[in-house]
Amino acid sequence: MTLIIAIDGPAASGKGTLARRIAMHFGLPWLDTGLLYRAVARDVLAGGGNLDDVAVAEAMARSIVAGTLDDPALRGPQAGDAASIVAKIPEVRAALLDYQRAFALQDGGAVLDGRDIGTVVCPQARVKVFVTASDAARARRRFLEHMGRGEDVTYDNLLADIRRRDARDSGRSAAPMLAASDALHLDTTELDADQAFEAVMRLIHERIAGS
Ligand code: CDP
């Protein structure tokens, strides 16, 4: 049985943690597709380029390889903000599509999280979940995450970052952040990580049983 699970949602909604735990549960590989956009932005800036330079950003997207994704520098708020700028470029999205689809089509399936997995990358996914949480809950979680790594951040800056990125991600014309019409919805505002995982597993089992 091939099981492709698409987890989408706005910044810091908890989709990455959920995707990782779902993948572990089913013994499937997991791809955090946000890392691809973060790495493209990193590479553009490292080469001295501008984030909105289509030719440079596309060239970087074409040369992204999985090995360069395991980079702690990709996890910061600046990397996320820069990612959302290159993510608006259709040529960048197209260049990253084959890699994501090949990952999804592995034997047995895969779990992918992002913004357009259920709508564009894997419209055929057996299970699609769109994860949300209030702005305040998302900023609080991200704040605790960064503080835990000893990073110098403020709640207000993280909240502003999340709102700016959400607006960019939903407002762009190329593959905007959107729940697929057949996505299951999960609001994690009032849930801790374990409760969110239990809730998403209930939804997934219902969907699998009904399909
Ligand atoms: O972890 P967080 O939700 O903060 O962000 P991320 O998933 O790492 O994504 C960083 C940025 O990459 C997003 O704000 C989007 O602009 C872009 N992205 C995208 O356009 N499509 C995806 N499938 C994944 C990420």
py3Dmol code that shows the C-alpha trace and the ligand (Angstrom):
import py3Dmol

protein = """\
ATOM      1  CA  MET A   1       0.000   0.000   0.000  1.00  0.00           C
ATOM      2  CA  THR A   2       1.344   3.433  -0.916  1.00  0.00           C
ATOM      3  CA  LEU A   3       0.490   6.079   1.635  1.00  0.00           C
ATOM      4  CA  ILE A   4       1.222   9.690   0.729  1.00  0.00           C
ATOM      5  CA  ILE A   5       0.325  12.121   3.490  1.00  0.00           C
ATOM      6  CA  ALA A   6       0.278  15.872   2.765  1.00  0.00           C
ATOM      7  CA  ILE A   7       0.451  18.248   5.706  1.00  0.00           C
ATOM      8  CA  ASP A   8      -0.015  21.940   4.892  1.00  0.00           C
ATOM      9  CA  GLY A   9      -0.554  25.067   6.928  1.00  0.00           C
ATOM     10  CA  PRO A  10       0.726  28.509   7.852  1.00  0.00           C
ATOM     11  CA  ALA A  11       4.003  29.388   9.547  1.00  0.00           C
ATOM     12  CA  ALA A  12       4.623  27.708  12.905  1.00  0.00           C
ATOM     13  CA  SER A  13       1.253  25.954  12.938  1.00  0.00           C
ATOM     14  CA  GLY A  14       2.927  22.788  14.229  1.00  0.00           C
ATOM     15  CA  LYS A  15       2.809  20.977  10.885  1.00  0.00           C
ATOM     16  CA  GLY A  16       6.510  20.048  10.963  1.00  0.00           C
ATOM     17  CA  THR A  17       6.309  18.379  14.370  1.00  0.00           C
ATOM     18  CA  LEU A  18       3.135  16.577  13.337  1.00  0.00           C
ATOM     19  CA  ALA A  19       4.600  15.463  10.013  1.00  0.00           C
ATOM     20  CA  ARG A  20       7.714  14.086  11.723  1.00  0.00           C
ATOM     21  CA  ARG A  21       5.656  12.122  14.255  1.00  0.00           C
ATOM     22  CA  ILE A  22       3.222  10.818  11.624  1.00  0.00           C
ATOM     23  CA  ALA A  23       6.166   9.669   9.490  1.00  0.00           C
ATOM     24  CA  MET A  24       7.717   7.862  12.469  1.00  0.00           C
ATOM     25  CA  HIS A  25       4.400   6.218  13.288  1.00  0.00           C
ATOM     26  CA  PHE A  26       3.960   4.805   9.767  1.00  0.00           C
ATOM     27  CA  GLY A  27       7.684   4.179   9.183  1.00  0.00           C
ATOM     28  CA  LEU A  28       7.653   6.540   6.189  1.00  0.00           C
ATOM     29  CA  PRO A  29      10.268   9.053   5.007  1.00  0.00           C
ATOM     30  CA  TRP A  30       9.472  12.707   5.750  1.00  0.00           C
ATOM     31  CA  LEU A  31      10.297  15.814   3.733  1.00  0.00           C
ATOM     32  CA  ASP A  32      10.019  19.296   5.262  1.00  0.00           C
ATOM     33  CA  THR A  33       9.579  21.161   1.970  1.00  0.00           C
ATOM     34  CA  GLY A  34      10.037  24.556   3.665  1.00  0.00           C
ATOM     35  CA  LEU A  35      13.708  23.647   3.986  1.00  0.00           C
ATOM     36  CA  LEU A  36      14.018  23.606   0.191  1.00  0.00           C
ATOM     37  CA  TYR A  37      12.852  27.235  -0.070  1.00  0.00           C
ATOM     38  CA  ARG A  38      14.970  28.220   2.923  1.00  0.00           C
ATOM     39  CA  ALA A  39      18.033  26.626   1.284  1.00  0.00           C
ATOM     40  CA  VAL A  40      17.400  28.383  -2.046  1.00  0.00           C
ATOM     41  CA  ALA A  41      17.265  31.743  -0.241  1.00  0.00           C
ATOM     42  CA  ARG A  42      20.428  30.900   1.721  1.00  0.00           C
ATOM     43  CA  ASP A  43      22.294  30.007  -1.469  1.00  0.00           C
ATOM     44  CA  VAL A  44      21.136  33.136  -3.323  1.00  0.00           C
ATOM     45  CA  LEU A  45      22.310  35.363  -0.462  1.00  0.00           C
ATOM     46  CA  ALA A  46      25.582  33.424  -0.026  1.00  0.00           C
ATOM     47  CA  GLY A  47      26.364  34.100  -3.694  1.00  0.00           C
ATOM     48  CA  GLY A  48      25.764  37.828  -3.174  1.00  0.00           C
ATOM     49  CA  GLY A  49      22.521  37.794  -5.195  1.00  0.00           C
ATOM     50  CA  ASN A  50      19.113  39.402  -4.650  1.00  0.00           C
ATOM     51  CA  LEU A  51      16.224  37.267  -3.451  1.00  0.00           C
ATOM     52  CA  ASP A  52      13.973  38.520  -6.240  1.00  0.00           C
ATOM     53  CA  ASP A  53      16.476  37.817  -9.024  1.00  0.00           C
ATOM     54  CA  VAL A  54      14.555  35.150 -10.941  1.00  0.00           C
ATOM     55  CA  ALA A  55      17.498  33.715 -12.928  1.00  0.00           C
ATOM     56  CA  VAL A  56      19.782  33.394  -9.892  1.00  0.00           C
ATOM     57  CA  ALA A  57      17.065  31.975  -7.632  1.00  0.00           C
ATOM     58  CA  GLU A  58      16.023  29.457 -10.292  1.00  0.00           C
ATOM     59  CA  ALA A  59      19.636  28.340 -10.796  1.00  0.00           C
ATOM     60  CA  MET A  60      20.002  27.810  -7.033  1.00  0.00           C
ATOM     61  CA  ALA A  61      16.728  25.883  -6.892  1.00  0.00           C
ATOM     62  CA  ARG A  62      17.951  23.590  -9.671  1.00  0.00           C
ATOM     63  CA  SER A  63      21.127  22.787  -7.753  1.00  0.00           C
ATOM     64  CA  ILE A  64      19.524  22.080  -4.368  1.00  0.00           C
ATOM     65  CA  VAL A  65      20.465  18.649  -3.086  1.00  0.00           C
ATOM     66  CA  ALA A  66      19.173  16.920  -0.003  1.00  0.00           C
ATOM     67  CA  GLY A  67      22.579  17.010   1.685  1.00  0.00           C
ATOM     68  CA  THR A  68      22.536  20.777   2.085  1.00  0.00           C
ATOM     69  CA  LEU A  69      19.236  20.837   3.952  1.00  0.00           C
ATOM     70  CA  ASP A  70      20.672  19.679   7.257  1.00  0.00           C
ATOM     71  CA  ASP A  71      21.899  23.159   8.196  1.00  0.00           C
ATOM     72  CA  PRO A  72      20.952  24.789  11.528  1.00  0.00           C
ATOM     73  CA  ALA A  73      21.204  28.229   9.876  1.00  0.00           C
ATOM     74  CA  LEU A  74      18.058  27.379   7.902  1.00  0.00           C
ATOM     75  CA  ARG A  75      15.889  27.354  11.004  1.00  0.00           C
ATOM     76  CA  GLY A  76      15.964  31.034  11.972  1.00  0.00           C
ATOM     77  CA  PRO A  77      13.254  33.650  11.310  1.00  0.00           C
ATOM     78  CA  GLN A  78      15.433  35.508   8.764  1.00  0.00           C
ATOM     79  CA  ALA A  79      15.785  32.306   6.740  1.00  0.00           C
ATOM     80  CA  GLY A  80      11.998  31.844   6.828  1.00  0.00           C
ATOM     81  CA  ASP A  81      11.356  35.387   5.693  1.00  0.00           C
ATOM     82  CA  ALA A  82      13.911  35.117   2.878  1.00  0.00           C
ATOM     83  CA  ALA A  83      12.383  31.757   1.874  1.00  0.00           C
ATOM     84  CA  SER A  84       8.957  33.323   1.427  1.00  0.00           C
ATOM     85  CA  ILE A  85      10.454  35.844  -1.043  1.00  0.00           C
ATOM     86  CA  VAL A  86      12.028  33.230  -3.353  1.00  0.00           C
ATOM     87  CA  ALA A  87       8.909  31.062  -2.882  1.00  0.00           C
ATOM     88  CA  LYS A  88       6.867  33.619  -4.831  1.00  0.00           C
ATOM     89  CA  ILE A  89       8.901  32.951  -7.988  1.00  0.00           C
ATOM     90  CA  PRO A  90       7.114  30.417 -10.259  1.00  0.00           C
ATOM     91  CA  GLU A  91      10.449  29.280 -11.807  1.00  0.00           C
ATOM     92  CA  VAL A  92      11.776  28.423  -8.341  1.00  0.00           C
ATOM     93  CA  ARG A  93       8.653  26.438  -7.491  1.00  0.00           C
ATOM     94  CA  ALA A  94       8.807  24.586 -10.804  1.00  0.00           C
ATOM     95  CA  ALA A  95      12.486  23.724 -10.273  1.00  0.00           C
ATOM     96  CA  LEU A  96      11.696  22.185  -6.869  1.00  0.00           C
ATOM     97  CA  LEU A  97       8.674  20.230  -8.044  1.00  0.00           C
ATOM     98  CA  ASP A  98      10.425  17.161  -9.489  1.00  0.00           C
ATOM     99  CA  TYR A  99      12.469  16.637  -6.330  1.00  0.00           C
ATOM    100  CA  GLN A 100       9.361  16.807  -4.134  1.00  0.00           C
ATOM    101  CA  ARG A 101       7.302  14.538  -6.383  1.00  0.00           C
ATOM    102  CA  ALA A 102      10.086  11.950  -6.646  1.00  0.00           C
ATOM    103  CA  PHE A 103      10.322  11.983  -2.847  1.00  0.00           C
ATOM    104  CA  ALA A 104       6.556  11.453  -2.530  1.00  0.00           C
ATOM    105  CA  LEU A 105       6.558   8.572  -5.008  1.00  0.00           C
ATOM    106  CA  GLN A 106       8.968   6.352  -3.079  1.00  0.00           C
ATOM    107  CA  ASP A 107       7.813   2.780  -2.504  1.00  0.00           C
ATOM    108  CA  GLY A 108       5.388   2.697   0.379  1.00  0.00           C
ATOM    109  CA  GLY A 109       4.804   6.439   0.325  1.00  0.00           C
ATOM    110  CA  ALA A 110       6.000   9.469   2.250  1.00  0.00           C
ATOM    111  CA  VAL A 111       4.947  12.366   4.437  1.00  0.00           C
ATOM    112  CA  LEU A 112       5.539  15.898   3.098  1.00  0.00           C
ATOM    113  CA  ASP A 113       4.768  19.165   4.837  1.00  0.00           C
ATOM    114  CA  GLY A 114       4.545  22.640   3.324  1.00  0.00           C
ATOM    115  CA  ARG A 115       2.041  25.069   1.858  1.00  0.00           C
ATOM    116  CA  ASP A 116       1.013  23.500  -1.474  1.00  0.00           C
ATOM    117  CA  ILE A 117       1.516  19.774  -0.967  1.00  0.00           C
ATOM    118  CA  GLY A 118      -2.165  18.823  -1.103  1.00  0.00           C
ATOM    119  CA  THR A 119      -2.970  21.279  -3.892  1.00  0.00           C
ATOM    120  CA  VAL A 120       0.033  21.179  -6.265  1.00  0.00           C
ATOM    121  CA  VAL A 121       2.829  18.766  -5.291  1.00  0.00           C
ATOM    122  CA  CYS A 122       0.689  15.716  -4.429  1.00  0.00           C
ATOM    123  CA  PRO A 123      -2.941  16.331  -5.360  1.00  0.00           C
ATOM    124  CA  GLN A 124      -3.314  12.539  -5.388  1.00  0.00           C
ATOM    125  CA  ALA A 125      -2.262  12.176  -1.709  1.00  0.00           C
ATOM    126  CA  ARG A 126      -4.453   9.696   0.134  1.00  0.00           C
ATOM    127  CA  VAL A 127      -4.536  11.894   3.239  1.00  0.00           C
ATOM    128  CA  LYS A 128      -4.333  15.706   3.316  1.00  0.00           C
ATOM    129  CA  VAL A 129      -4.357  17.719   6.504  1.00  0.00           C
ATOM    130  CA  PHE A 130      -4.431  21.514   6.798  1.00  0.00           C
ATOM    131  CA  VAL A 131      -3.093  22.550  10.201  1.00  0.00           C
ATOM    132  CA  THR A 132      -3.879  25.947  11.725  1.00  0.00           C
ATOM    133  CA  ALA A 133      -3.516  27.742  15.066  1.00  0.00           C
ATOM    134  CA  SER A 134      -4.120  31.309  16.217  1.00  0.00           C
ATOM    135  CA  ASP A 135      -1.419  33.879  15.467  1.00  0.00           C
ATOM    136  CA  ALA A 136      -0.691  34.257  19.186  1.00  0.00           C
ATOM    137  CA  ALA A 137      -0.333  30.493  19.762  1.00  0.00           C
ATOM    138  CA  ARG A 138       2.016  30.197  16.781  1.00  0.00           C
ATOM    139  CA  ALA A 139       4.181  33.121  17.860  1.00  0.00           C
ATOM    140  CA  ARG A 140       4.342  31.761  21.418  1.00  0.00           C
ATOM    141  CA  ARG A 141       5.449  28.322  20.217  1.00  0.00           C
ATOM    142  CA  ARG A 142       8.096  29.755  17.929  1.00  0.00           C
ATOM    143  CA  PHE A 143       9.296  32.006  20.761  1.00  0.00           C
ATOM    144  CA  LEU A 144       9.758  29.025  23.104  1.00  0.00           C
ATOM    145  CA  GLU A 145      11.481  27.066  20.324  1.00  0.00           C
ATOM    146  CA  HIS A 146      14.051  29.826  19.692  1.00  0.00           C
ATOM    147  CA  MET A 147      14.541  30.526  23.387  1.00  0.00           C
ATOM    148  CA  GLY A 148      15.214  26.811  23.889  1.00  0.00           C
ATOM    149  CA  ARG A 149      18.070  27.099  21.406  1.00  0.00           C
ATOM    150  CA  GLY A 150      19.390  30.140  23.261  1.00  0.00           C
ATOM    151  CA  GLU A 151      18.604  32.499  20.376  1.00  0.00           C
ATOM    152  CA  ASP A 152      17.994  36.206  20.770  1.00  0.00           C
ATOM    153  CA  VAL A 153      14.395  36.778  19.608  1.00  0.00           C
ATOM    154  CA  THR A 154      11.336  38.701  20.808  1.00  0.00           C
ATOM    155  CA  TYR A 155       7.732  37.545  20.798  1.00  0.00           C
ATOM    156  CA  ASP A 156       6.619  40.695  18.970  1.00  0.00           C
ATOM    157  CA  ASN A 157       9.160  40.241  16.192  1.00  0.00           C
ATOM    158  CA  LEU A 158       8.178  36.593  15.734  1.00  0.00           C
ATOM    159  CA  LEU A 159       4.485  37.503  15.611  1.00  0.00           C
ATOM    160  CA  ALA A 160       5.207  40.157  12.979  1.00  0.00           C
ATOM    161  CA  ASP A 161       7.329  37.670  11.005  1.00  0.00           C
ATOM    162  CA  ILE A 162       4.566  35.059  11.033  1.00  0.00           C
ATOM    163  CA  ARG A 163       1.933  37.567   9.889  1.00  0.00           C
ATOM    164  CA  ARG A 164       4.141  38.974   7.138  1.00  0.00           C
ATOM    165  CA  ARG A 165       4.945  35.503   5.804  1.00  0.00           C
ATOM    166  CA  ASP A 166       1.335  34.325   5.974  1.00  0.00           C
ATOM    167  CA  ALA A 167       0.264  37.353   3.934  1.00  0.00           C
ATOM    168  CA  ARG A 168       3.009  36.726   1.357  1.00  0.00           C
ATOM    169  CA  ASP A 169       2.295  32.988   1.179  1.00  0.00           C
ATOM    170  CA  SER A 170      -1.465  33.328   0.778  1.00  0.00           C
ATOM    171  CA  GLY A 171      -1.282  36.373  -1.471  1.00  0.00           C
ATOM    172  CA  ARG A 172       1.127  35.093  -4.128  1.00  0.00           C
ATOM    173  CA  SER A 173      -0.234  33.916  -7.456  1.00  0.00           C
ATOM    174  CA  ALA A 174       2.068  30.851  -7.801  1.00  0.00           C
ATOM    175  CA  ALA A 175       0.775  27.976  -5.682  1.00  0.00           C
ATOM    176  CA  PRO A 176      -0.564  30.103  -2.814  1.00  0.00           C
ATOM    177  CA  MET A 177      -0.989  28.578   0.618  1.00  0.00           C
ATOM    178  CA  LEU A 178      -4.415  26.986   0.432  1.00  0.00           C
ATOM    179  CA  ALA A 179      -6.267  24.063   1.958  1.00  0.00           C
ATOM    180  CA  ALA A 180      -7.127  21.452  -0.681  1.00  0.00           C
ATOM    181  CA  SER A 181     -10.879  20.975  -1.062  1.00  0.00           C
ATOM    182  CA  ASP A 182     -10.509  17.430   0.301  1.00  0.00           C
ATOM    183  CA  ALA A 183      -8.191  18.348   3.192  1.00  0.00           C
ATOM    184  CA  LEU A 184      -8.992  17.495   6.786  1.00  0.00           C
ATOM    185  CA  HIS A 185      -8.725  20.563   9.057  1.00  0.00           C
ATOM    186  CA  LEU A 186      -7.009  20.597  12.421  1.00  0.00           C
ATOM    187  CA  ASP A 187      -6.839  23.680  14.663  1.00  0.00           C
ATOM    188  CA  THR A 188      -4.072  23.137  17.227  1.00  0.00           C
ATOM    189  CA  THR A 189      -4.519  26.430  19.148  1.00  0.00           C
ATOM    190  CA  GLU A 190      -5.712  24.683  22.303  1.00  0.00           C
ATOM    191  CA  LEU A 191      -3.680  21.492  21.882  1.00  0.00           C
ATOM    192  CA  ASP A 192      -0.215  20.574  23.116  1.00  0.00           C
ATOM    193  CA  ALA A 193       2.065  18.492  20.881  1.00  0.00           C
ATOM    194  CA  ASP A 194       0.767  15.127  22.164  1.00  0.00           C
ATOM    195  CA  GLN A 195      -2.886  16.160  21.898  1.00  0.00           C
ATOM    196  CA  ALA A 196      -2.330  17.480  18.376  1.00  0.00           C
ATOM    197  CA  PHE A 197      -0.685  14.201  17.381  1.00  0.00           C
ATOM    198  CA  GLU A 198      -3.560  12.157  18.839  1.00  0.00           C
ATOM    199  CA  ALA A 199      -6.086  14.353  17.047  1.00  0.00           C
ATOM    200  CA  VAL A 200      -4.322  14.115  13.686  1.00  0.00           C
ATOM    201  CA  MET A 201      -3.933  10.335  13.990  1.00  0.00           C
ATOM    202  CA  ARG A 202      -7.678  10.012  14.632  1.00  0.00           C
ATOM    203  CA  LEU A 203      -8.384  12.024  11.483  1.00  0.00           C
ATOM    204  CA  ILE A 204      -5.894   9.993   9.438  1.00  0.00           C
ATOM    205  CA  HIS A 205      -7.295   6.655  10.580  1.00  0.00           C
ATOM    206  CA  GLU A 206     -10.843   7.792   9.782  1.00  0.00           C
ATOM    207  CA  ARG A 207      -9.759   8.920   6.324  1.00  0.00           C
ATOM    208  CA  ILE A 208      -7.872   5.694   5.610  1.00  0.00           C
ATOM    209  CA  ALA A 209     -10.782   3.556   6.845  1.00  0.00           C
ATOM    210  CA  GLY A 210     -13.200   5.511   4.653  1.00  0.00           C
ATOM    211  CA  SER A 211     -11.107   5.455   1.451  1.00  0.00           C
TER     212      SER A 211
END
"""
ligand_1 = """\
25
CDP
O 8.371 26.194 9.563
P 7.581 27.356 9.021
O 6.135 27.056 8.928
O 7.864 28.644 9.732
O 8.126 27.648 7.547
P 8.600 26.607 6.438
O 7.594 25.517 6.289
O 10.010 26.225 6.680
O 8.520 27.494 5.097
C 9.311 28.653 4.899
C 8.725 29.404 3.721
O 8.902 28.617 2.536
C 7.221 29.674 3.779
O 6.895 30.894 4.447
C 6.830 29.702 2.313
O 7.031 30.962 1.744
C 7.803 28.735 1.662
N 7.196 27.430 1.363
C 6.402 27.323 0.235
O 6.162 28.314 -0.450
N 5.897 26.113 -0.146
C 6.131 25.026 0.595
N 5.649 23.850 0.184
C 6.901 25.111 1.763
C 7.400 26.351 2.146
"""
view = py3Dmol.view(width=600, height=400)
view.addModel(protein, "pdb")
view.setStyle({"model": 0}, {"cartoon": {"style": "trace"}})
view.addModel(ligand_1, "xyz")
view.setStyle({"model": 1}, {"stick": {}})
view.zoomTo()
view.show()
